[in-house]
């Protein structure tokens, strides 16, 4: 059986399809960076730092440093 997929999701629930695509994650990097810049420009440095951390997190996901990697099949016995 597949590893735990989320609260009450069961084996066909969250993450069963392999997670978000690299294109989707790349879009999130760009949007998070744009939000960080806009917040910084408006003088909201603490909020900009949080958005920048989000962009960094999504960039790590795009690079495959964290998260589930393609071809990783730990679900098999």
N, CA, C, O and CB atoms as a CASP TS submission, in Angstrom:
PFRMAT TS
TARGET T0000
AUTHOR 0000-0000-0000
METHOD Language model
MODEL 1
PARENT N/A
ATOM      1  N   UNK     1       0.842  -1.178   0.000  1.00  0.00           N
ATOM      2  CA  UNK     1       0.000   0.000   0.000  1.00  0.00           C
ATOM      3  C   UNK     1       0.889   1.243   0.000  1.00  0.00           C
ATOM      4  O   UNK     1       1.985   1.228   0.560  1.00  0.00           O
ATOM      5  CB  UNK     1      -0.959  -0.003   1.220  1.00  0.00           C
ATOM      6  N   UNK     2       0.420   2.301  -0.619  1.00  0.00           N
ATOM      7  CA  UNK     2       1.169   3.558  -0.706  1.00  0.00           C
ATOM      8  C   UNK     2       1.335   4.179   0.674  1.00  0.00           C
ATOM      9  O   UNK     2       0.553   3.929   1.591  1.00  0.00           O
ATOM     10  CB  UNK     2       0.462   4.547  -1.649  1.00  0.00           C
ATOM     11  N   UNK     3       2.388   5.003   0.793  1.00  0.00           N
ATOM     12  CA  UNK     3       2.601   5.712   2.051  1.00  0.00           C
ATOM     13  C   UNK     3       1.449   6.661   2.305  1.00  0.00           C
ATOM     14  O   UNK     3       0.632   6.923   1.423  1.00  0.00           O
ATOM     15  CB  UNK     3       3.935   6.477   2.034  1.00  0.00           C
ATOM     16  N   UNK     4       1.396   7.176   3.538  1.00  0.00           N
ATOM     17  CA  UNK     4       0.330   8.074   3.956  1.00  0.00           C
ATOM     18  C   UNK     4       0.261   9.285   3.033  1.00  0.00           C
ATOM     19  O   UNK     4       1.282   9.922   2.772  1.00  0.00           O
ATOM     20  CB  UNK     4       0.538   8.518   5.409  1.00  0.00           C
ATOM     21  N   UNK     5      -0.937   9.608   2.536  1.00  0.00           N
ATOM     22  CA  UNK     5      -1.090  10.664   1.543  1.00  0.00           C
ATOM     23  C   UNK     5      -1.760  11.921   2.086  1.00  0.00           C
ATOM     24  O   UNK     5      -1.902  12.890   1.340  1.00  0.00           O
ATOM     25  CB  UNK     5      -1.875  10.148   0.384  1.00  0.00           C
ATOM     26  N   UNK     6      -2.166  11.950   3.312  1.00  0.00           N
ATOM     27  CA  UNK     6      -2.811  13.137   3.870  1.00  0.00           C
ATOM     28  C   UNK     6      -3.960  12.746   4.765  1.00  0.00           C
ATOM     29  O   UNK     6      -4.323  11.573   4.850  1.00  0.00           O
ATOM     30  CB  UNK     6      -3.303  14.061   2.761  1.00  0.00           C
ATOM     31  N   UNK     7      -4.522  13.713   5.421  1.00  0.00           N
ATOM     32  CA  UNK     7      -5.615  13.456   6.358  1.00  0.00           C
ATOM     33  C   UNK     7      -6.818  12.873   5.644  1.00  0.00           C
ATOM     34  O   UNK     7      -7.481  13.571   4.876  1.00  0.00           O
ATOM     35  CB  UNK     7      -6.010  14.736   7.086  1.00  0.00           C
ATOM     36  N   UNK     8      -7.110  11.602   5.887  1.00  0.00           N
ATOM     37  CA  UNK     8      -8.297  10.961   5.341  1.00  0.00           C
ATOM     38  C   UNK     8      -8.285  10.803   3.839  1.00  0.00           C
ATOM     39  O   UNK     8      -9.334  10.558   3.244  1.00  0.00           O
ATOM     40  CB  UNK     8      -9.487  11.725   5.730  1.00  0.00           C
ATOM     41  N   UNK     9      -7.144  10.934   3.213  1.00  0.00           N
ATOM     42  CA  UNK     9      -7.096  10.907   1.754  1.00  0.00           C
ATOM     43  C   UNK     9      -7.130   9.483   1.204  1.00  0.00           C
ATOM     44  O   UNK     9      -7.628   9.259   0.101  1.00  0.00           O
ATOM     45  CB  UNK     9      -5.848  11.617   1.263  1.00  0.00           C
ATOM     46  N   UNK    10      -6.613   8.535   1.952  1.00  0.00           N
ATOM     47  CA  UNK    10      -6.571   7.164   1.458  1.00  0.00           C
ATOM     48  C   UNK    10      -5.492   7.002   0.405  1.00  0.00           C
ATOM     49  O   UNK    10      -4.779   7.957   0.099  1.00  0.00           O
ATOM     50  CB  UNK    10      -7.924   6.759   0.890  1.00  0.00           C
ATOM     51  N   UNK    11      -5.360   5.803  -0.156  1.00  0.00           N
ATOM     52  CA  UNK    11      -4.278   5.549  -1.110  1.00  0.00           C
ATOM     53  C   UNK    11      -4.421   6.297  -2.439  1.00  0.00           C
ATOM     54  O   UNK    11      -3.435   6.428  -3.165  1.00  0.00           O
ATOM     55  CB  UNK    11      -4.199   4.084  -1.384  1.00  0.00           C
ATOM     56  N   UNK    12      -5.608   6.788  -2.778  1.00  0.00           N
ATOM     57  CA  UNK    12      -5.802   7.512  -4.032  1.00  0.00           C
ATOM     58  C   UNK    12      -5.903   9.018  -3.802  1.00  0.00           C
ATOM     59  O   UNK    12      -6.352   9.748  -4.685  1.00  0.00           O
ATOM     60  CB  UNK    12      -7.056   7.009  -4.740  1.00  0.00           C
ATOM     61  N   UNK    13      -5.491   9.488  -2.629  1.00  0.00           N
ATOM     62  CA  UNK    13      -5.677  10.890  -2.274  1.00  0.00           C
ATOM     63  C   UNK    13      -4.518  11.775  -2.654  1.00  0.00           C
ATOM     64  O   UNK    13      -3.863  11.570  -3.676  1.00  0.00           O
ATOM     65  CB  UNK    13      -5.916  11.009  -0.823  1.00  0.00           C
ATOM     66  N   UNK    14      -4.276  12.761  -1.817  1.00  0.00           N
ATOM     67  CA  UNK    14      -3.278  13.790  -2.082  1.00  0.00           C
ATOM     68  C   UNK    14      -1.908  13.185  -2.334  1.00  0.00           C
ATOM     69  O   UNK    14      -1.445  12.353  -1.553  1.00  0.00           O
ATOM     70  CB  UNK    14      -3.206  14.766  -0.922  1.00  0.00           C
ATOM     71  N   UNK    15      -1.273  13.581  -3.386  1.00  0.00           N
ATOM     72  CA  UNK    15       0.060  13.119  -3.713  1.00  0.00           C
ATOM     73  C   UNK    15       0.103  11.827  -4.502  1.00  0.00           C
ATOM     74  O   UNK    15       1.175  11.417  -4.948  1.00  0.00           O
ATOM     75  CB  UNK    15       0.828  12.950  -2.479  1.00  0.00           C
ATOM     76  N   UNK    16      -1.037  11.173  -4.686  1.00  0.00           N
ATOM     77  CA  UNK    16      -1.054   9.892  -5.392  1.00  0.00           C
ATOM     78  C   UNK    16      -0.685  10.066  -6.867  1.00  0.00           C
ATOM     79  O   UNK    16      -0.177   9.134  -7.491  1.00  0.00           O
ATOM     80  CB  UNK    16      -2.437   9.236  -5.268  1.00  0.00           C
ATOM     81  N   UNK    17      -0.936  11.244  -7.424  1.00  0.00           N
ATOM     82  CA  UNK    17      -0.637  11.489  -8.840  1.00  0.00           C
ATOM     83  C   UNK    17       0.797  11.956  -9.048  1.00  0.00           C
ATOM     84  O   UNK    17       1.191  12.227 -10.183  1.00  0.00           O
ATOM     85  CB  UNK    17      -1.599  12.522  -9.409  1.00  0.00           C
ATOM     86  N   UNK    18       1.580  12.057  -7.993  1.00  0.00           N
ATOM     87  CA  UNK    18       2.980  12.429  -8.149  1.00  0.00           C
ATOM     88  C   UNK    18       3.315  13.839  -7.725  1.00  0.00           C
ATOM     89  O   UNK    18       4.483  14.221  -7.792  1.00  0.00           O
ATOM     90  CB  UNK    18       3.375  12.254  -9.544  1.00  0.00           C
ATOM     91  N   UNK    19       2.373  14.617  -7.302  1.00  0.00           N
ATOM     92  CA  UNK    19       2.651  15.975  -6.838  1.00  0.00           C
ATOM     93  C   UNK    19       2.617  16.992  -7.958  1.00  0.00           C
ATOM     94  O   UNK    19       2.298  16.659  -9.100  1.00  0.00           O
ATOM     95  CB  UNK    19       3.987  16.024  -6.161  1.00  0.00           C
ATOM     96  N   UNK    20       2.949  18.246  -7.632  1.00  0.00           N
ATOM     97  CA  UNK    20       2.893  19.318  -8.621  1.00  0.00           C
ATOM     98  C   UNK    20       3.994  19.188  -9.672  1.00  0.00           C
ATOM     99  O   UNK    20       5.074  18.666  -9.397  1.00  0.00           O
ATOM    100  CB  UNK    20       2.997  20.666  -7.931  1.00  0.00           C
ATOM    101  N   UNK    21       3.703  19.667 -10.864  1.00  0.00           N
ATOM    102  CA  UNK    21       4.693  19.619 -11.946  1.00  0.00           C
ATOM    103  C   UNK    21       5.762  20.690 -11.717  1.00  0.00           C
ATOM    104  O   UNK    21       5.567  21.628 -10.944  1.00  0.00           O
ATOM    105  CB  UNK    21       4.009  19.819 -13.331  1.00  0.00           C
ATOM    106  N   UNK    22       6.888  20.529 -12.401  1.00  0.00           N
ATOM    107  CA  UNK    22       7.965  21.526 -12.293  1.00  0.00           C
ATOM    108  C   UNK    22       7.537  22.860 -12.899  1.00  0.00           C
ATOM    109  O   UNK    22       7.988  23.915 -12.453  1.00  0.00           O
ATOM    110  CB  UNK    22       9.244  21.017 -12.989  1.00  0.00           C
ATOM    111  N   UNK    23       6.681  22.823 -13.900  1.00  0.00           N
ATOM    112  CA  UNK    23       6.182  24.076 -14.494  1.00  0.00           C
ATOM    113  C   UNK    23       5.353  24.840 -13.466  1.00  0.00           C
ATOM    114  O   UNK    23       5.525  26.047 -13.295  1.00  0.00           O
ATOM    115  CB  UNK    23       5.332  23.788 -15.769  1.00  0.00           C
ATOM    116  N   UNK    24       4.451  24.132 -12.782  1.00  0.00           N
ATOM    117  CA  UNK    24       3.624  24.754 -11.753  1.00  0.00           C
ATOM    118  C   UNK    24       4.497  25.336 -10.642  1.00  0.00           C
ATOM    119  O   UNK    24       4.267  26.458 -10.189  1.00  0.00           O
ATOM    120  CB  UNK    24       2.628  23.735 -11.172  1.00  0.00           C
ATOM    121  N   UNK    25       5.490  24.577 -10.209  1.00  0.00           N
ATOM    122  CA  UNK    25       6.383  25.068  -9.162  1.00  0.00           C
ATOM    123  C   UNK    25       7.183  26.272  -9.637  1.00  0.00           C
ATOM    124  O   UNK    25       7.439  27.192  -8.860  1.00  0.00           O
ATOM    125  CB  UNK    25       7.328  23.960  -8.708  1.00  0.00           C
ATOM    126  N   UNK    26       7.584  26.274 -10.919  1.00  0.00           N
ATOM    127  CA  UNK    26       8.292  27.424 -11.478  1.00  0.00           C
ATOM    128  C   UNK    26       7.438  28.674 -11.483  1.00  0.00           C
ATOM    129  O   UNK    26       7.927  29.771 -11.213  1.00  0.00           O
ATOM    130  CB  UNK    26       8.751  27.120 -12.881  1.00  0.00           C
ATOM    131  N   UNK    27       6.160  28.506 -11.790  1.00  0.00           N
ATOM    132  CA  UNK    27       5.229  29.642 -11.744  1.00  0.00           C
ATOM    133  C   UNK    27       5.118  30.161 -10.312  1.00  0.00           C
ATOM    134  O   UNK    27       5.067  31.371 -10.094  1.00  0.00           O
ATOM    135  CB  UNK    27       3.826  29.234 -12.283  1.00  0.00           C
ATOM    136  N   UNK    28       5.082  29.254  -9.337  1.00  0.00           N
ATOM    137  CA  UNK    28       5.015  29.674  -7.942  1.00  0.00           C
ATOM    138  C   UNK    28       6.277  30.413  -7.512  1.00  0.00           C
ATOM    139  O   UNK    28       6.204  31.352  -6.719  1.00  0.00           O
ATOM    140  CB  UNK    28       4.790  28.470  -7.044  1.00  0.00           C
ATOM    141  N   UNK    29       7.434  30.001  -8.027  1.00  0.00           N
ATOM    142  CA  UNK    29       8.680  30.725  -7.734  1.00  0.00           C
ATOM    143  C   UNK    29       8.558  32.159  -8.234  1.00  0.00           C
ATOM    144  O   UNK    29       8.840  33.105  -7.498  1.00  0.00           O
ATOM    145  CB  UNK    29       9.910  30.020  -8.390  1.00  0.00           C
ATOM    146  N   UNK    30       8.137  32.316  -9.484  1.00  0.00           N
ATOM    147  CA  UNK    30       8.032  33.651 -10.085  1.00  0.00           C
ATOM    148  C   UNK    30       7.017  34.524  -9.344  1.00  0.00           C
ATOM    149  O   UNK    30       7.283  35.697  -9.078  1.00  0.00           O
ATOM    150  CB  UNK    30       7.638  33.536 -11.564  1.00  0.00           C
ATOM    151  N   UNK    31       5.862  33.958  -9.012  1.00  0.00           N
ATOM    152  CA  UNK    31       4.835  34.731  -8.309  1.00  0.00           C
ATOM    153  C   UNK    31       5.277  35.103  -6.901  1.00  0.00           C
ATOM    154  O   UNK    31       5.020  36.218  -6.446  1.00  0.00           O
ATOM    155  CB  UNK    31       3.529  33.944  -8.249  1.00  0.00           C
ATOM    156  N   UNK    32       5.932  34.194  -6.216  1.00  0.00           N
ATOM    157  CA  UNK    32       6.418  34.492  -4.865  1.00  0.00           C
ATOM    158  C   UNK    32       7.494  35.573  -4.895  1.00  0.00           C
ATOM    159  O   UNK    32       7.516  36.455  -4.036  1.00  0.00           O
ATOM    160  CB  UNK    32       6.969  33.222  -4.201  1.00  0.00           C
ATOM    161  N   UNK    33       8.378  35.506  -5.875  1.00  0.00           N
ATOM    162  CA  UNK    33       9.420  36.527  -6.002  1.00  0.00           C
ATOM    163  C   UNK    33       8.812  37.886  -6.342  1.00  0.00           C
ATOM    164  O   UNK    33       9.247  38.913  -5.821  1.00  0.00           O
ATOM    165  CB  UNK    33      10.442  36.121  -7.077  1.00  0.00           C
ATOM    166  N   UNK    34       7.810  37.889  -7.214  1.00  0.00           N
ATOM    167  CA  UNK    34       7.138  39.149  -7.566  1.00  0.00           C
ATOM    168  C   UNK    34       6.420  39.731  -6.355  1.00  0.00           C
ATOM    169  O   UNK    34       6.450  40.943  -6.139  1.00  0.00           O
ATOM    170  CB  UNK    34       6.135  38.928  -8.721  1.00  0.00           C
ATOM    171  N   UNK    35       5.779  38.884  -5.571  1.00  0.00           N
ATOM    172  CA  UNK    35       5.106  39.353  -4.361  1.00  0.00           C
ATOM    173  C   UNK    35       6.119  39.902  -3.363  1.00  0.00           C
ATOM    174  O   UNK    35       5.863  40.917  -2.715  1.00  0.00           O
ATOM    175  CB  UNK    35       4.290  38.217  -3.721  1.00  0.00           C
ATOM    176  N   UNK    36       7.265  39.240  -3.234  1.00  0.00           N
ATOM    177  CA  UNK    36       8.314  39.720  -2.321  1.00  0.00           C
ATOM    178  C   UNK    36       8.810  41.094  -2.752  1.00  0.00           C
ATOM    179  O   UNK    36       8.998  41.979  -1.918  1.00  0.00           O
ATOM    180  CB  UNK    36       9.492  38.722  -2.272  1.00  0.00           C
ATOM    181  N   UNK    37       9.020  41.273  -4.046  1.00  0.00           N
ATOM    182  CA  UNK    37       9.487  42.574  -4.542  1.00  0.00           C
ATOM    183  C   UNK    37       8.448  43.664  -4.286  1.00  0.00           C
ATOM    184  O   UNK    37       8.786  44.761  -3.843  1.00  0.00           O
ATOM    185  CB  UNK    37       9.804  42.495  -6.046  1.00  0.00           C
ATOM    186  N   UNK    38       7.175  43.352  -4.569  1.00  0.00           N
ATOM    187  CA  UNK    38       6.109  44.348  -4.361  1.00  0.00           C
ATOM    188  C   UNK    38       5.979  44.714  -2.882  1.00  0.00           C
ATOM    189  O   UNK    38       5.795  45.883  -2.545  1.00  0.00           O
ATOM    190  CB  UNK    38       4.761  43.813  -4.889  1.00  0.00           C
ATOM    191  N   UNK    39       6.073  43.735  -2.020  1.00  0.00           N
ATOM    192  CA  UNK    39       5.977  44.010  -0.587  1.00  0.00           C
ATOM    193  C   UNK    39       7.179  44.822  -0.098  1.00  0.00           C
ATOM    194  O   UNK    39       7.029  45.742   0.706  1.00  0.00           O
ATOM    195  CB  UNK    39       5.872  42.697   0.201  1.00  0.00           C
ATOM    196  N   UNK    40       8.368  44.474  -0.587  1.00  0.00           N
ATOM    197  CA  UNK    40       9.567  45.210  -0.198  1.00  0.00           C
ATOM    198  C   UNK    40       9.480  46.662  -0.656  1.00  0.00           C
ATOM    199  O   UNK    40       9.844  47.577   0.082  1.00  0.00           O
ATOM    200  CB  UNK    40      10.821  44.542  -0.779  1.00  0.00           C
ATOM    201  N   UNK    41       8.991  46.866  -1.892  1.00  0.00           N
ATOM    202  CA  UNK    41       8.854  48.215  -2.447  1.00  0.00           C
ATOM    203  C   UNK    41       7.873  49.053  -1.632  1.00  0.00           C
ATOM    204  O   UNK    41       8.027  50.270  -1.526  1.00  0.00           O
ATOM    205  CB  UNK    41       8.395  48.146  -3.907  1.00  0.00           C
ATOM    206  N   UNK    42       6.852  48.390  -1.051  1.00  0.00           N
ATOM    207  CA  UNK    42       5.861  49.092  -0.235  1.00  0.00           C
ATOM    208  C   UNK    42       6.306  49.281   1.209  1.00  0.00           C
ATOM    209  O   UNK    42       5.544  49.797   2.027  1.00  0.00           O
ATOM    210  CB  UNK    42       4.556  48.343  -0.262  1.00  0.00           C
ATOM    211  N   UNK    43       7.528  48.870   1.533  1.00  0.00           N
ATOM    212  CA  UNK    43       8.046  49.066   2.872  1.00  0.00           C
ATOM    213  C   UNK    43       7.657  47.994   3.866  1.00  0.00           C
ATOM    214  O   UNK    43       7.791  48.201   5.072  1.00  0.00           O
ATOM    215  CB  UNK    43       7.602  50.358   3.374  1.00  0.00           C
ATOM    216  N   UNK    44       7.186  46.872   3.400  1.00  0.00           N
ATOM    217  CA  UNK    44       6.766  45.780   4.290  1.00  0.00           C
ATOM    218  C   UNK    44       7.827  44.676   4.237  1.00  0.00           C
ATOM    219  O   UNK    44       7.607  43.605   3.671  1.00  0.00           O
ATOM    220  CB  UNK    44       5.349  45.220   3.878  1.00  0.00           C
ATOM    221  N   UNK    45       8.973  44.967   4.839  1.00  0.00           N
ATOM    222  CA  UNK    45      10.126  44.081   4.739  1.00  0.00           C
ATOM    223  C   UNK    45       9.890  42.708   5.363  1.00  0.00           C
ATOM    224  O   UNK    45      10.348  41.705   4.816  1.00  0.00           O
ATOM    225  CB  UNK    45      11.311  44.727   5.389  1.00  0.00           C
ATOM    226  N   UNK    46       9.188  42.637   6.495  1.00  0.00           N
ATOM    227  CA  UNK    46       8.982  41.330   7.127  1.00  0.00           C
ATOM    228  C   UNK    46       8.092  40.445   6.251  1.00  0.00           C
ATOM    229  O   UNK    46       8.348  39.248   6.126  1.00  0.00           O
ATOM    230  CB  UNK    46       8.353  41.499   8.530  1.00  0.00           C
ATOM    231  N   UNK    47       7.064  41.014   5.653  1.00  0.00           N
ATOM    232  CA  UNK    47       6.201  40.244   4.750  1.00  0.00           C
ATOM    233  C   UNK    47       6.958  39.857   3.482  1.00  0.00           C
ATOM    234  O   UNK    47       6.766  38.766   2.945  1.00  0.00           O
ATOM    235  CB  UNK    47       4.936  41.052   4.389  1.00  0.00           C
ATOM    236  N   UNK    48       7.815  40.753   3.010  1.00  0.00           N
ATOM    237  CA  UNK    48       8.627  40.453   1.830  1.00  0.00           C
ATOM    238  C   UNK    48       9.589  39.306   2.115  1.00  0.00           C
ATOM    239  O   UNK    48       9.838  38.472   1.245  1.00  0.00           O
ATOM    240  CB  UNK    48       9.406  41.700   1.379  1.00  0.00           C
ATOM    241  N   UNK    49      10.127  39.261   3.324  1.00  0.00           N
ATOM    242  CA  UNK    49      11.037  38.175   3.691  1.00  0.00           C
ATOM    243  C   UNK    49      10.310  36.833   3.688  1.00  0.00           C
ATOM    244  O   UNK    49      10.868  35.829   3.247  1.00  0.00           O
ATOM    245  CB  UNK    49      11.658  38.438   5.074  1.00  0.00           C
ATOM    246  N   UNK    50       9.083  36.809   4.169  1.00  0.00           N
ATOM    247  CA  UNK    50       8.291  35.571   4.170  1.00  0.00           C
ATOM    248  C   UNK    50       8.021  35.125   2.734  1.00  0.00           C
ATOM    249  O   UNK    50       8.154  33.943   2.416  1.00  0.00           O
ATOM    250  CB  UNK    50       6.951  35.773   4.938  1.00  0.00           C
ATOM    251  N   UNK    51       7.642  36.061   1.869  1.00  0.00           N
ATOM    252  CA  UNK    51       7.395  35.724   0.464  1.00  0.00           C
ATOM    253  C   UNK    51       8.675  35.245  -0.212  1.00  0.00           C
ATOM    254  O   UNK    51       8.635  34.344  -1.050  1.00  0.00           O
ATOM    255  CB  UNK    51       6.822  36.936  -0.289  1.00  0.00           C
ATOM    256  N   UNK    52       9.801  35.838   0.145  1.00  0.00           N
ATOM    257  CA  UNK    52      11.082  35.411  -0.420  1.00  0.00           C
ATOM    258  C   UNK    52      11.451  33.999   0.051  1.00  0.00           C
ATOM    259  O   UNK    52      12.020  33.217  -0.711  1.00  0.00           O
ATOM    260  CB  UNK    52      12.194  36.406  -0.033  1.00  0.00           C
ATOM    261  N   UNK    53      11.127  33.679   1.296  1.00  0.00           N
ATOM    262  CA  UNK    53      11.340  32.316   1.780  1.00  0.00           C
ATOM    263  C   UNK    53      10.472  31.324   1.005  1.00  0.00           C
ATOM    264  O   UNK    53      10.903  30.208   0.713  1.00  0.00           O
ATOM    265  CB  UNK    53      11.034  32.227   3.288  1.00  0.00           C
ATOM    266  N   UNK    54       9.255  31.738   0.676  1.00  0.00           N
ATOM    267  CA  UNK    54       8.389  30.891  -0.148  1.00  0.00           C
ATOM    268  C   UNK    54       8.986  30.659  -1.525  1.00  0.00           C
ATOM    269  O   UNK    54       8.963  29.538  -2.034  1.00  0.00           O
ATOM    270  CB  UNK    54       7.008  31.517  -0.283  1.00  0.00           C
ATOM    271  N   UNK    55       9.519  31.712  -2.128  1.00  0.00           N
ATOM    272  CA  UNK    55      10.157  31.571  -3.439  1.00  0.00           C
ATOM    273  C   UNK    55      11.353  30.631  -3.362  1.00  0.00           C
ATOM    274  O   UNK    55      11.573  29.821  -4.262  1.00  0.00           O
ATOM    275  CB  UNK    55      10.596  32.941  -3.975  1.00  0.00           C
ATOM    276  N   UNK    56      12.125  30.743  -2.285  1.00  0.00           N
ATOM    277  CA  UNK    56      13.282  29.871  -2.094  1.00  0.00           C
ATOM    278  C   UNK    56      12.844  28.415  -1.939  1.00  0.00           C
ATOM    279  O   UNK    56      13.456  27.516  -2.515  1.00  0.00           O
ATOM    280  CB  UNK    56      14.093  30.315  -0.864  1.00  0.00           C
ATOM    281  N   UNK    57      11.786  28.183  -1.163  1.00  0.00           N
ATOM    282  CA  UNK    57      11.254  26.833  -0.971  1.00  0.00           C
ATOM    283  C   UNK    57      10.818  26.229  -2.306  1.00  0.00           C
ATOM    284  O   UNK    57      11.173  25.094  -2.622  1.00  0.00           O
ATOM    285  CB  UNK    57      10.070  26.856   0.016  1.00  0.00           C
ATOM    286  N   UNK    58      10.050  26.988  -3.084  1.00  0.00           N
ATOM    287  CA  UNK    58       9.579  26.470  -4.371  1.00  0.00           C
ATOM    288  C   UNK    58      10.737  26.251  -5.342  1.00  0.00           C
ATOM    289  O   UNK    58      10.696  25.330  -6.157  1.00  0.00           O
ATOM    290  CB  UNK    58       8.556  27.429  -4.987  1.00  0.00           C
ATOM    291  N   UNK    59      11.772  27.093  -5.261  1.00  0.00           N
ATOM    292  CA  UNK    59      12.949  26.896  -6.110  1.00  0.00           C
ATOM    293  C   UNK    59      13.663  25.593  -5.749  1.00  0.00           C
ATOM    294  O   UNK    59      14.147  24.882  -6.630  1.00  0.00           O
ATOM    295  CB  UNK    59      13.917  28.090  -5.975  1.00  0.00           C
ATOM    296  N   UNK    60      13.726  25.284  -4.465  1.00  0.00           N
ATOM    297  CA  UNK    60      14.309  24.003  -4.049  1.00  0.00           C
ATOM    298  C   UNK    60      13.483  22.829  -4.553  1.00  0.00           C
ATOM    299  O   UNK    60      14.033  21.789  -4.915  1.00  0.00           O
ATOM    300  CB  UNK    60      14.426  23.939  -2.525  1.00  0.00           C
ATOM    301  N   UNK    61      12.157  22.994  -4.577  1.00  0.00           N
ATOM    302  CA  UNK    61      11.292  21.935  -5.099  1.00  0.00           C
ATOM    303  C   UNK    61      11.504  21.757  -6.601  1.00  0.00           C
ATOM    304  O   UNK    61      11.539  20.629  -7.093  1.00  0.00           O
ATOM    305  CB  UNK    61       9.814  22.250  -4.805  1.00  0.00           C
ATOM    306  N   UNK    62      11.644  22.857  -7.327  1.00  0.00           N
ATOM    307  CA  UNK    62      11.880  22.779  -8.774  1.00  0.00           C
ATOM    308  C   UNK    62      13.191  22.057  -9.051  1.00  0.00           C
ATOM    309  O   UNK    62      13.270  21.235  -9.964  1.00  0.00           O
ATOM    310  CB  UNK    62      11.901  24.193  -9.406  1.00  0.00           C
ATOM    311  N   UNK    63      14.224  22.362  -8.264  1.00  0.00           N
ATOM    312  CA  UNK    63      15.540  21.764  -8.461  1.00  0.00           C
ATOM    313  C   UNK    63      15.591  20.306  -8.018  1.00  0.00           C
ATOM    314  O   UNK    63      16.551  19.599  -8.324  1.00  0.00           O
ATOM    315  CB  UNK    63      16.583  22.558  -7.713  1.00  0.00           C
ATOM    316  N   UNK    64      14.577  19.857  -7.309  1.00  0.00           N
ATOM    317  CA  UNK    64      14.557  18.471  -6.853  1.00  0.00           C
ATOM    318  C   UNK    64      15.379  18.236  -5.607  1.00  0.00           C
ATOM    319  O   UNK    64      15.655  17.089  -5.257  1.00  0.00           O
ATOM    320  CB  UNK    64      15.045  17.577  -7.935  1.00  0.00           C
ATOM    321  N   UNK    65      15.778  19.300  -4.929  1.00  0.00           N
ATOM    322  CA  UNK    65      16.563  19.167  -3.709  1.00  0.00           C
ATOM    323  C   UNK    65      15.694  18.623  -2.577  1.00  0.00           C
ATOM    324  O   UNK    65      16.144  17.798  -1.783  1.00  0.00           O
ATOM    325  CB  UNK    65      17.180  20.520  -3.312  1.00  0.00           C
ATOM    326  N   UNK    66      14.447  19.091  -2.509  1.00  0.00           N
ATOM    327  CA  UNK    66      13.498  18.592  -1.517  1.00  0.00           C
ATOM    328  C   UNK    66      12.248  18.125  -2.230  1.00  0.00           C
ATOM    329  O   UNK    66      12.002  18.497  -3.377  1.00  0.00           O
ATOM    330  CB  UNK    66      13.157  19.678  -0.463  1.00  0.00           C
ATOM    331  N   UNK    67      11.473  17.324  -1.564  1.00  0.00           N
ATOM    332  CA  UNK    67      10.235  16.821  -2.153  1.00  0.00           C
ATOM    333  C   UNK    67      10.453  15.500  -2.861  1.00  0.00           C
ATOM    334  O   UNK    67      11.559  14.959  -2.876  1.00  0.00           O
ATOM    335  CB  UNK    67       9.660  17.836  -3.122  1.00  0.00           C
ATOM    336  N   UNK    68       9.408  15.003  -3.432  1.00  0.00           N
ATOM    337  CA  UNK    68       9.445  13.726  -4.120  1.00  0.00           C
ATOM    338  C   UNK    68      10.081  13.891  -5.490  1.00  0.00           C
ATOM    339  O   UNK    68       9.687  14.767  -6.261  1.00  0.00           O
ATOM    340  CB  UNK    68       8.037  13.138  -4.248  1.00  0.00           C
ATOM    341  N   UNK    69      11.040  13.071  -5.787  1.00  0.00           N
ATOM    342  CA  UNK    69      11.717  13.147  -7.078  1.00  0.00           C
ATOM    343  C   UNK    69      11.046  12.216  -8.075  1.00  0.00           C
ATOM    344  O   UNK    69      10.483  11.188  -7.700  1.00  0.00           O
ATOM    345  CB  UNK    69      13.208  12.795  -6.937  1.00  0.00           C
ATOM    346  N   UNK    70      11.110  12.579  -9.317  1.00  0.00           N
ATOM    347  CA  UNK    70      10.580  11.729 -10.381  1.00  0.00           C
ATOM    348  C   UNK    70      11.361  10.413 -10.412  1.00  0.00           C
ATOM    349  O   UNK    70      12.590  10.412 -10.343  1.00  0.00           O
ATOM    350  CB  UNK    70      10.657  12.452 -11.762  1.00  0.00           C
ATOM    351  N   UNK    71      10.655   9.320 -10.514  1.00  0.00           N
ATOM    352  CA  UNK    71      11.310   8.022 -10.580  1.00  0.00           C
ATOM    353  C   UNK    71      11.566   7.425  -9.211  1.00  0.00           C
ATOM    354  O   UNK    71      11.954   6.262  -9.110  1.00  0.00           O
ATOM    355  CB  UNK    71      12.603   8.140 -11.323  1.00  0.00           C
ATOM    356  N   UNK    72      11.354   8.209  -8.142  1.00  0.00           N
ATOM    357  CA  UNK    72      11.470   7.674  -6.790  1.00  0.00           C
ATOM    358  C   UNK    72      10.235   6.842  -6.508  1.00  0.00           C
ATOM    359  O   UNK    72       9.122   7.368  -6.486  1.00  0.00           O
ATOM    360  CB  UNK    72      11.636   8.812  -5.732  1.00  0.00           C
ATOM    361  N   UNK    73      10.417   5.577  -6.297  1.00  0.00           N
ATOM    362  CA  UNK    73       9.267   4.713  -6.084  1.00  0.00           C
ATOM    363  C   UNK    73       9.449   3.945  -4.786  1.00  0.00           C
ATOM    364  O   UNK    73       9.750   2.751  -4.791  1.00  0.00           O
ATOM    365  CB  UNK    73       9.073   3.746  -7.270  1.00  0.00           C
ATOM    366  N   UNK    74       9.263   4.647  -3.673  1.00  0.00           N
ATOM    367  CA  UNK    74       9.404   4.019  -2.358  1.00  0.00           C
ATOM    368  C   UNK    74       8.162   3.212  -1.986  1.00  0.00           C
ATOM    369  O   UNK    74       8.146   2.536  -0.958  1.00  0.00           O
ATOM    370  CB  UNK    74       9.674   5.081  -1.293  1.00  0.00           C
ATOM    371  N   UNK    75       7.125   3.282  -2.816  1.00  0.00           N
ATOM    372  CA  UNK    75       5.875   2.620  -2.492  1.00  0.00           C
ATOM    373  C   UNK    75       5.914   1.121  -2.784  1.00  0.00           C
ATOM    374  O   UNK    75       5.088   0.367  -2.271  1.00  0.00           O
ATOM    375  CB  UNK    75       4.748   3.259  -3.256  1.00  0.00           C
ATOM    376  N   UNK    76       6.846   0.700  -3.586  1.00  0.00           N
ATOM    377  CA  UNK    76       6.924  -0.706  -3.965  1.00  0.00           C
ATOM    378  C   UNK    76       7.460  -1.525  -2.807  1.00  0.00           C
ATOM    379  O   UNK    76       8.312  -1.050  -2.056  1.00  0.00           O
ATOM    380  CB  UNK    76       7.809  -0.892  -5.209  1.00  0.00           C
ATOM    381  N   UNK    77       6.965  -2.772  -2.649  1.00  0.00           N
ATOM    382  CA  UNK    77       7.452  -3.618  -1.552  1.00  0.00           C
ATOM    383  C   UNK    77       8.854  -4.137  -1.787  1.00  0.00           C
ATOM    384  O   UNK    77       9.394  -4.860  -0.949  1.00  0.00           O
ATOM    385  CB  UNK    77       6.522  -4.783  -1.346  1.00  0.00           C
TER
END
